[in-house]
Amino acid sequence: RRWRRSTLTPVGARPDDRDARPDNGPAGSTPAGPVASDANPDGAVRRTVLDDGLRVVTEWMPGIRSVALGVWVGVGNRDEPASIAGASHFLEHLLFKGTPTRSSREIAETVDATGGDLNAYTTKEYTAFYGRLPARHLDLGLDLLFDVVARPAFRAAEVDSERNVILEELHLQLDDPDDLVHSTLYEAVFPGHPLGWEVLGTIDSVASVTPDDLAEFHRHWYRPANLVVVAAGDVDHDRIVEAAVEAFHAESSGASPERTPPPSGTDPRAIVKRRTEQVHLAVGWRALPHGDPDRYALAMANQVLGGGLSSRLFQAVREDRGLAYSVYSGVSAYADSGVLSVYAGTAPERFDELCAVLGDELARLVQEGIGARELEVARDGVEGSTILSLEDAGSRMSRLGTSETILGRIMPIDEYLAGIAAVTVDDVTRVLHRIMATPPSVAVVGPVKKHLAAVDRLAAACTAR
């Protein structure tokens, strides 16, 4: 659910042994009819597209004795009617409450008995269900995960029980100013558009949604055209294809979401007055969609601005002045838009100073650009963190699911790193001027009545001219 602190997500992986090939046993036919299969240039990745649109992508990892499994569903909270806002997240919870043949307790006991885990999360554009367990339990893991995703029971008592849990989660989010300021920022960046909605929904929509509403949402969207089955580790690709066909194959592939881009125009200021110990501040601009050519340059700009310990914001705000414990920037990308954001929180009596420092740093970044050394550190940092993220089966499985769902393909890691390597200082300057050419949206949560002028000065300072 949390979208902040994200950077450009690497969406392909090359195994350590570039010549390794999976030994998955004899090839078998798929009972779903004609399929298209291909191997990713990374070698250990195999991809099968069935005739009903269901996609299966696996990555064999030599020497791994575990397997990570996932089902990515290409529907998120931006695809929901306002009357049932939060339905995707509700289903994320509800699917673990039981199937016609398994209770929630039986699901939990089955997972615990393997030493593994089973979990899920919801985003604005997809919902992910995943688990990790020893490879000897592959068949059990497939049966359990696929049963949970394909055949939820929708028992009325369980819907009501989970409704209460989600309402408590909403209350917790509203009580947490760190969370609330980001939700408020997105409402300001995308006013009146589903991209600005809270993933959890609203108290009214969660309270009123019915079991029939959720069952219909599941029936309509959890169809082969929107499903990506992924696995990494000690995997048998053909066995996973066979199990996926048995669980999800349908005569009709179903429809994919038709998304409407957000209209132009943002709200310049969004204030939530609270009696809190800190004032929480978030600044955001409309940014780039998934496939924009400037996304690599934006990733470097974000890293320099607030992506690490050596970033400008961390050094200026925390290290030099001690103004905040937490300060950072982040990038989120969607099918047709995106967000570049900055967050910091400080004591009310230091809020004006925080706004001034943030305004100075953002103005300097836009006016002067970044230096060659800053770009080198940012590039090496992103490359290093990308490589480190490939060390376990869960991370690789997650990347397969996200890449296939968002891009419709698996980007080789070398392609991603080449995009990062090609970024120049001029590229970073260009993308910053492109994004920050219009005033940002500023969201504040806390006792801010006396500080609104500082907010306006901040917004004016960090607009590119």
C-alpha positions in Angstrom: 0.0 0.0 0.0 2.8 2.4 0.7 4.0 4.1 -2.4 6.7 6.3 -1.1 10.5 5.8 -1.3 10.1 4.0 -4.5 12.6 4.4 -7.3 12.7 3.1 -10.9 12.1 -0.7 -10.3 14.5 -3.0 -12.1 12.4 -5.4 -14.0 14.7 -8.1 -15.4 17.4 -10.3 -14.0 20.4 -12.2 -15.3 21.4 -15.2 -13.3 25.0 -15.4 -12.0 25.8 -18.1 -14.4 24.9 -16.6 -17.8 25.1 -19.9 -19.6 22.9 -21.8 -17.1 19.8 -23.5 -18.4 17.0 -24.9 -16.3 16.8 -28.7 -16.3 13.0 -28.9 -15.8 12.6 -32.4 -17.0 10.9 -33.4 -20.3 8.7 -30.9 -22.0 5.0 -31.5 -21.8 1.9 -30.3 -23.6 -0.5 -27.9 -22.0 -4.1 -29.0 -21.8 -5.4 -25.4 -22.4 -4.8 -25.6 -26.1 -2.3 -23.6 -28.2 0.3 -21.7 -26.3 3.2 -19.4 -27.1 6.4 -20.0 -25.2 9.7 -18.2 -25.2 12.9 -17.9 -23.2 14.0 -14.6 -21.9 17.5 -13.5 -23.0 18.6 -14.0 -19.4 18.4 -17.8 -20.1 17.0 -19.1 -16.9 13.7 -17.3 -17.4 10.9 -19.1 -19.2 7.6 -17.5 -20.3 4.4 -19.2 -21.5 1.3 -17.4 -22.8 -1.8 -19.6 -23.0 -4.5 -19.2 -25.5 -6.9 -17.6 -22.9 -4.3 -14.9 -22.1 -3.0 -16.4 -18.9 0.8 -15.9 -18.6 3.3 -18.0 -16.7 6.8 -16.8 -16.1 9.5 -18.7 -14.1 13.1 -18.2 -13.3 15.3 -21.2 -12.4 18.0 -20.4 -9.8 20.7 -23.0 -9.4 21.6 -24.0 -5.9 18.4 -22.7 -4.4 16.4 -25.2 -2.3 13.3 -23.0 -2.0 10.6 -21.7 -4.4 8.8 -18.3 -4.4 5.4 -18.4 -6.0 3.1 -15.6 -7.0 -0.1 -14.6 -8.8 -0.3 -11.0 -10.0 -3.7 -9.7 -10.9 -3.7 -6.7 -13.2 -6.4 -4.7 -11.4 -5.9 -2.2 -8.5 -7.8 0.6 -6.8 -7.7 2.9 -9.8 -10.0 0.4 -11.6 -12.8 0.4 -8.9 -16.1 2.3 -9.0 -16.3 4.9 -6.3 -19.2 3.1 -4.7 -16.9 0.1 -3.9 -13.6 1.9 -3.5 -11.1 -0.4 -1.8 -12.6 -3.6 -3.3 -9.2 -4.8 -4.5 -7.7 -4.3 -1.0 -10.7 -6.0 0.5 -10.2 -9.0 -1.7 -6.5 -9.1 -0.8 -7.6 -9.6 2.8 -10.7 -11.8 2.1 -9.1 -14.4 -0.1 -7.1 -15.7 2.9 -10.3 -16.2 4.9 -11.1 -19.4 3.2 -12.2 -21.4 0.1 -15.0 -23.9 -0.2 -12.6 -26.7 1.0 -10.3 -24.8 3.3 -10.9 -22.6 6.4 -8.7 -19.6 7.2 -7.2 -21.7 10.1 -6.5 -24.6 7.8 -4.7 -22.2 5.3 -2.6 -20.8 8.1 -1.7 -24.2 9.5 -0.8 -25.5 6.1 1.6 -22.5 5.5 3.1 -22.8 9.0 3.7 -26.5 8.6 6.1 -25.8 5.7 8.0 -23.1 7.5 7.1 -20.7 4.7 4.9 -17.7 4.4 1.9 -16.5 2.3 1.0 -12.9 1.9 -0.4 -10.2 -0.5 -0.5 -6.5 -1.2 -2.5 -4.1 -3.2 -1.3 -1.2 -5.4 -3.1 1.4 -7.6 -2.7 -0.8 -10.7 -2.4 -4.5 -9.6 -2.8 -6.9 -6.7 -0.2 -9.4 -5.8 -0.5 -12.7 -3.9 2.6 -14.6 -3.1 4.3 -17.2 -0.9 7.7 -18.8 -0.3 8.3 -22.4 0.9 10.9 -25.2 0.6 11.0 -26.6 -3.0 9.9 -30.1 -1.8 6.5 -28.5 -1.0 6.1 -27.0 -4.5 2.9 -29.0 -5.3 1.3 -28.1 -2.0 2.2 -24.4 -2.5 0.7 -24.3 -6.0 -2.5 -26.0 -4.8 -2.8 -23.7 -1.8 -2.0 -20.4 -3.5 -4.1 -21.1 -6.6 -7.0 -22.3 -4.5 -6.9 -19.1 -2.5 -6.9 -16.8 -5.5 -9.3 -18.7 -7.8 -11.9 -20.0 -5.4 -12.6 -17.7 -2.4 -15.7 -18.7 -0.4 -17.2 -15.2 0.2 -18.9 -16.4 3.4 -20.9 -13.5 4.8 -19.6 -13.9 8.3 -16.0 -13.8 7.1 -16.7 -10.7 5.0 -18.0 -8.9 8.0 -15.1 -10.0 10.1 -12.6 -8.8 7.6 -14.5 -5.6 7.1 -13.9 -4.8 10.7 -10.2 -5.4 10.3 -10.0 -3.1 7.3 -11.9 -0.4 9.1 -9.4 -0.6 11.9 -6.6 -0.4 9.3 -8.3 2.8 7.9 -8.6 4.3 11.4 -4.9 3.5 12.0 -3.9 5.2 8.7 -6.0 8.3 9.6 -4.3 8.4 13.0 -0.8 8.1 11.5 0.2 11.6 10.2 3.1 10.1 8.2 0.7 8.0 6.2 -2.0 10.6 6.1 0.2 13.3 4.5 1.0 11.0 1.6 -2.6 10.1 1.0 -3.5 13.8 1.2 -0.7 14.6 -1.3 -2.0 12.1 -3.8 -5.5 13.6 -3.6 -4.0 17.0 -4.4 -1.8 15.7 -7.3 -4.7 13.8 -8.9 -7.8 15.7 -7.7 -11.0 13.8 -8.5 -9.2 10.9 -10.2 -8.8 7.3 -8.9 -5.0 7.6 -8.9 -5.6 10.0 -6.0 -7.8 7.6 -4.0 -6.6 5.8 -0.9 -5.9 2.1 -1.8 -7.8 1.1 1.3 -11.0 2.9 0.1 -13.0 5.0 2.4 -14.8 4.3 5.7 -18.2 4.6 3.9 -17.2 2.4 0.9 -15.7 -0.4 3.1 -18.7 -0.3 5.5 -21.2 -0.6 2.7 -19.7 -3.1 0.3 -21.5 -6.5 0.2 -20.3 -10.0 -0.3 -22.1 -10.0 -3.7 -20.2 -6.8 -4.7 -16.9 -8.5 -3.9 -17.8 -11.7 -5.6 -18.8 -9.9 -8.7 -15.6 -7.8 -8.7 -13.6 -11.1 -8.4 -15.6 -12.8 -11.1 -15.2 -9.9 -13.5 -11.5 -9.1 -13.0 -9.8 -12.3 -11.8 -9.8 -13.8 -15.2 -6.9 -15.2 -17.4 -6.4 -11.9 -19.3 -5.4 -10.2 -16.1 -3.5 -13.0 -14.4 0.3 -13.6 -14.3 1.6 -16.6 -12.5 5.3 -16.3 -11.5 7.8 -18.4 -9.7 11.5 -18.4 -8.9 14.0 -20.7 -7.3 14.1 -24.5 -7.7 11.2 -24.4 -10.1 9.7 -26.8 -12.7 8.2 -24.5 -15.4 6.1 -27.1 -17.1 4.6 -28.3 -13.8 3.7 -24.7 -12.9 2.1 -24.2 -16.3 0.1 -27.4 -15.8 -1.1 -26.4 -12.3 -2.0 -22.8 -13.5 -4.1 -24.2 -16.4 -5.9 -26.5 -14.1 -6.7 -23.6 -11.7 -7.4 -20.6 -13.9 -8.1 -21.8 -17.5 -11.4 -20.4 -18.8 -13.3 -20.4 -22.1 -13.4 -16.6 -22.0 -10.3 -14.7 -21.2 -12.1 -11.8 -19.6 -11.6 -8.0 -20.1 -8.6 -5.9 -19.0 -9.2 -2.6 -17.3 -9.6 0.4 -19.6 -8.0 3.3 -17.8 -8.6 7.0 -18.2 -5.6 9.3 -17.8 -5.9 12.0 -15.1 -6.9 15.4 -16.5 -4.5 18.3 -16.2 -4.6 20.4 -13.2 -3.6 19.8 -9.6 -4.6 21.3 -6.2 -1.7 23.6 -5.0 -2.2 23.1 -1.3 -3.9 20.5 1.0 -3.9 21.1 4.7 -5.0 18.8 7.5 -4.9 20.6 10.8 -4.0 18.2 13.7 -2.6 18.6 17.1 0.5 16.5 16.5 4.0 16.7 17.9 5.5 17.1 14.4 4.3 18.9 11.3 4.4 16.5 8.4 5.1 17.9 4.9 4.9 16.3 1.5 5.6 18.0 -1.8 4.7 16.4 -5.2 4.7 16.9 -8.9 3.1 14.9 -11.7 5.9 12.8 -13.1 6.4 10.0 -15.7 4.5 6.9 -16.7 6.1 3.4 -16.8 7.6 3.4 -20.2 8.7 7.0 -20.6 12.3 7.3 -22.0 13.2 9.8 -19.4 12.5 7.4 -16.5 16.2 6.5 -16.1 17.1 10.1 -15.8 14.4 10.7 -13.3 15.7 7.7 -11.2 19.1 9.4 -11.1 17.6 12.8 -10.2 15.6 11.1 -7.3 18.7 9.4 -6.0 20.6 12.6 -5.9 17.8 14.5 -4.4 16.7 12.3 -1.6 17.3 8.6 -2.4 20.1 7.8 0.1 22.3 8.9 2.9 24.5 11.1 0.7 21.5 12.7 -1.0 21.2 16.5 -0.9 18.1 16.5 1.3 19.4 14.0 3.8 22.7 16.0 4.1 21.1 19.5 4.2 18.1 18.7 6.3 19.2 16.0 8.7 23.0 16.0 8.9 23.8 19.7 8.6 20.8 21.2 10.6 19.2 18.4 12.5 15.8 19.5 11.2 14.2 16.1 10.7 14.7 12.5 11.6 13.1 11.3 8.3 13.6 13.1 5.0 13.5 11.5 1.5 12.3 11.7 -2.0 10.5 9.1 -4.1 9.2 8.3 -7.6 6.1 6.3 -8.4 5.1 5.4 -12.0 1.7 4.4 -13.4 0.4 3.5 -16.9 -0.3 7.1 -17.8 1.3 9.3 -15.2 3.5 9.3 -12.1 4.6 11.3 -9.0 7.9 12.8 -7.8 7.6 13.5 -4.1 9.5 14.8 -1.2 8.7 14.2 2.5 10.0 15.5 5.8 8.6 16.0 9.3 9.8 18.4 12.0 8.7 20.2 15.2 6.2 23.1 14.6 8.6 25.7 15.8 11.1 24.6 13.1 8.7 24.2 10.3 9.4 27.5 8.6 13.1 26.8 8.6 12.4 23.3 7.1 10.4 24.9 4.3 13.1 27.4 3.6 15.8 24.7 3.4 13.7 22.4 1.2 12.9 25.4 -1.1 16.6 26.3 -1.4 17.7 22.8 -2.1 15.0 22.1 -4.7 15.6 25.5 -6.4 19.3 24.8 -6.5 18.7 21.4 -8.0 16.5 22.8 -10.8 18.6 25.9 -11.5 22.1 24.3 -11.3 21.5 20.7 -12.1 23.7 18.0 -10.6 27.4 17.4 -10.8 29.3 14.6 -12.5 30.4 13.1 -9.2 26.8 13.1 -7.9 25.7 11.3 -11.0 28.5 8.7 -10.6 27.5 8.0 -7.0 23.8 7.8 -7.9 24.5 5.5 -10.8 26.7 3.1 -8.9 24.3 3.1 -6.0 21.3 2.2 -8.1 23.3 -0.5 -9.9 24.6 -1.9 -6.6 21.2 -2.0 -5.0 19.7 -3.6 -8.1 22.3 -6.4 -8.0 21.9 -7.0 -4.3 18.1 -7.2 -4.7 18.6 -10.3 -6.9 20.0 -12.4 -4.1 16.9 -14.3 -3.1 14.1 -16.1 -4.9 11.3 -13.8 -3.4 12.8 -10.7 -5.0 13.3 -12.3 -8.4 9.7 -13.7 -8.3 8.4 -10.2 -7.4 10.3 -8.6 -10.2 8.9 -11.1 -12.7 5.3 -10.5 -11.6 5.6 -6.7 -11.6 7.5 -6.6 -15.0 5.1 -8.9 -16.8 2.0 -7.2 -15.4 3.2 -3.6 -16.1 5.3 -4.0 -19.3 4.0 -7.2 -20.8 7.6 -8.6 -20.9 10.6 -9.4 -18.7 13.3 -6.7 -19.1 16.8 -8.3 -19.0 18.8 -6.8 -16.2 21.5 -5.7 -18.6 18.9 -3.6 -20.5 17.9 -1.9 -17.3 21.5 -1.2 -16.3 22.4 0.0 -19.8 19.5 2.6 -19.4 21.0 3.8 -16.2 24.5 3.9 -17.6 23.4 6.1 -20.5 22.1 8.9 -18.4 24.0 12.2 -18.6 24.0 15.3 -16.4 22.1 17.1 -19.2 19.5 14.3 -19.2 18.9 14.9 -15.5 18.6 18.6 -15.9 16.1 18.2 -18.8 13.8 15.8 -16.9 13.8 18.1 -13.8 12.7 21.0 -15.9 10.2 18.9 -17.6 8.6 17.8 -14.3 9.0 20.9 -12.2 7.9 23.4 -14.8 4.6 23.7 -13.0 4.1 24.5 -9.3 3.9 21.4 -7.0 1.2 20.3 -4.8 2.0 20.7 -1.1 0.3 18.6 1.6 0.7 19.3 5.3 -0.6 17.5 8.4 -0.2 19.1 11.8 -0.6 22.4 13.6 0.2 24.7 10.6 -2.1 27.7 11.0 0.8 30.1 11.6 2.9 28.6 8.8 0.9 28.8 5.6 3.0 31.6 4.2 6.1 29.3 4.5 4.3 26.6 2.5 3.5 29.1 -0.3 7.1 30.3 -0.4 8.3 26.7 -0.6 6.0 26.0 -3.6 7.2 29.1 -5.4 10.9 28.4 -4.7 10.9 24.9 -6.3 9.1 25.7 -9.5 11.4 25.6 -12.5 11.6 28.9 -14.5 
